[in-house]
Amino acid sequence: MSNSIFIIAHAPLAQALRDCALHVYPECAQSVIAIDVLPNAEPEETLVAARKALADVADEGVLVLTDIFGATPANVAQKLVAGSHAKLIAGVNLPMLFRTVCYRHEPLDALVARALTGGTQGVMQVAITAPQNQNQNRRTHDHNHRDHQQ
């Protein structure tokens, strides 16, 4: 059994995230579903569209990923998962999505934990140590001075 991953977010984020996932993991096309919520979309219409999109995967586990808690996509997603065994996570990012795609065969509760870990570990400050920031006057073979990157 494989869980489905349903992304519901402000347009064009949901489809863009799905496209990124399929770029790296093309075999997950049937498992990743996306609905973009347009700026003037009525929540009721969005809920109907979301239910239609999930109709084919009703027997499987579903992890719903949304962008911002409290916004229309998240509010619709909360209604969508109410009374079901689906799980909902707000704050989707690409590392989270990749992690869920990789582990979509795990039990749904384990998949939630993987998604949260992937999402948080994928956010980090990156030190800039690019060559353009290094001293241009230094000799190449200076053994007394070593560059250390972290």
VMD Tcl script that draws the C-alpha trace (Angstrom):
set ca {
  {0.00 0.00 0.00}
  {1.18 3.49 -0.80}
  {-0.05 6.73 0.70}
  {-1.20 9.54 -1.52}
  {0.16 13.04 -1.06}
  {-2.32 15.83 -1.66}
  {-1.01 19.39 -1.94}
  {-3.49 22.24 -1.61}
  {-1.95 25.71 -1.66}
  {-2.21 29.21 -3.07}
  {-1.80 29.27 -6.85}
  {0.63 28.43 -8.40}
  {2.46 26.78 -5.47}
  {0.64 23.44 -5.30}
  {1.18 22.54 -8.95}
  {4.72 23.92 -8.89}
  {5.61 21.69 -5.93}
  {4.06 18.70 -7.70}
  {6.04 19.48 -10.85}
  {9.26 19.62 -8.81}
  {8.46 16.28 -7.21}
  {7.78 14.68 -10.59}
  {10.97 16.15 -12.00}
  {12.99 14.21 -9.43}
  {10.63 11.27 -8.85}
  {8.62 10.74 -12.06}
  {7.35 7.40 -10.80}
  {5.25 9.14 -8.11}
  {2.85 10.78 -10.59}
  {-0.13 8.71 -9.42}
  {0.63 9.37 -5.73}
  {0.99 13.16 -5.76}
  {-2.11 15.27 -6.34}
  {-2.21 19.08 -6.36}
  {-4.86 21.77 -6.33}
  {-4.01 25.43 -6.68}
  {-6.39 27.78 -4.89}
  {-6.99 30.89 -6.96}
  {-7.23 34.31 -5.24}
  {-11.00 34.71 -5.71}
  {-11.98 31.06 -5.31}
  {-14.86 30.33 -2.97}
  {-13.86 27.91 -0.19}
  {-16.94 25.74 -0.86}
  {-16.01 25.35 -4.53}
  {-12.43 24.53 -3.58}
  {-13.65 21.88 -1.13}
  {-15.78 20.26 -3.85}
  {-12.80 20.22 -6.22}
  {-10.56 18.76 -3.52}
  {-13.05 15.98 -2.75}
  {-13.26 15.15 -6.48}
  {-9.46 15.02 -6.73}
  {-9.29 12.58 -3.81}
  {-12.18 10.38 -4.95}
  {-9.84 7.93 -6.69}
  {-7.58 7.47 -3.66}
  {-10.23 7.16 -0.95}
  {-9.10 3.66 0.08}
  {-5.48 4.68 0.59}
  {-3.86 6.77 3.29}
  {-3.70 10.45 2.46}
  {-1.25 13.04 3.69}
  {-2.50 16.55 2.96}
  {0.12 19.29 2.72}
  {-0.85 22.94 2.70}
  {1.07 26.18 2.70}
  {-0.09 28.58 5.45}
  {-2.10 27.64 8.50}
  {-5.24 29.78 8.76}
  {-5.37 30.68 5.07}
  {-8.09 29.46 2.69}
  {-6.18 26.39 1.42}
  {-5.50 25.23 4.98}
  {-9.08 25.90 6.06}
  {-10.38 23.86 3.13}
  {-7.88 21.11 3.92}
  {-9.08 20.97 7.54}
  {-12.64 20.37 6.32}
  {-11.36 17.81 3.86}
  {-9.61 15.67 6.49}
  {-12.27 16.06 9.21}
  {-13.73 12.68 10.06}
  {-11.26 10.77 7.90}
  {-8.02 8.96 8.61}
  {-6.09 11.49 6.49}
  {-3.43 13.66 8.14}
  {-2.79 17.36 7.55}
  {0.44 19.37 7.78}
  {0.67 23.13 7.20}
  {3.92 24.81 6.11}
  {4.80 22.63 3.14}
  {8.20 23.09 1.55}
  {10.13 21.18 -1.08}
  {12.35 19.18 1.32}
  {9.19 18.07 3.15}
  {7.57 17.00 -0.10}
  {10.63 15.07 -1.27}
  {10.78 13.27 2.07}
  {7.11 12.28 1.85}
  {7.52 11.02 -1.71}
  {10.50 8.89 -0.70}
  {8.69 7.33 2.26}
  {5.11 7.24 0.96}
  {4.98 3.45 1.47}
  {5.36 3.77 5.25}
  {2.36 3.87 7.61}
  {0.63 7.25 7.62}
  {1.72 8.23 11.16}
  {5.35 7.43 10.31}
  {5.01 9.43 7.10}
  {3.83 12.47 9.09}
  {6.93 12.22 11.29}
  {9.17 11.91 8.22}
  {7.50 14.92 6.60}
  {7.97 17.12 9.66}
  {11.61 16.07 10.00}
  {12.30 16.65 6.30}
  {10.61 20.03 6.37}
  {12.52 21.31 9.37}
  {15.90 19.81 8.48}
  {15.59 21.27 4.99}
  {15.55 24.82 6.35}
  {19.01 26.08 7.29}
  {21.30 29.04 7.07}
  {24.05 28.42 4.54}
  {27.51 29.90 5.05}
  {28.84 31.69 1.98}
  {32.40 30.60 1.26}
  {32.39 30.97 -2.49}
  {35.67 31.76 -4.30}
  {34.54 35.30 -5.14}
  {34.52 36.06 -1.40}
  {38.04 34.80 -0.78}
  {41.17 36.92 -0.74}
  {42.50 37.09 -4.31}
  {46.07 37.95 -3.22}
  {46.74 34.73 -1.34}
  {49.18 32.26 -2.88}
  {47.69 28.95 -3.93}
  {50.13 26.72 -2.06}
  {50.36 28.53 1.26}
  {50.58 25.60 3.72}
  {50.38 27.85 6.77}
  {46.88 29.02 5.90}
  {44.11 26.50 5.49}
  {40.54 27.11 4.41}
  {37.92 25.35 6.47}
  {34.41 24.96 5.20}
  {31.50 23.83 7.29}
}
mol new
graphics top color blue
foreach p $ca { graphics top sphere $p radius 0.5 }
foreach p [lrange $ca 0 end-1] q [lrange $ca 1 end] { graphics top cylinder $p $q radius 0.2 }
display resetview
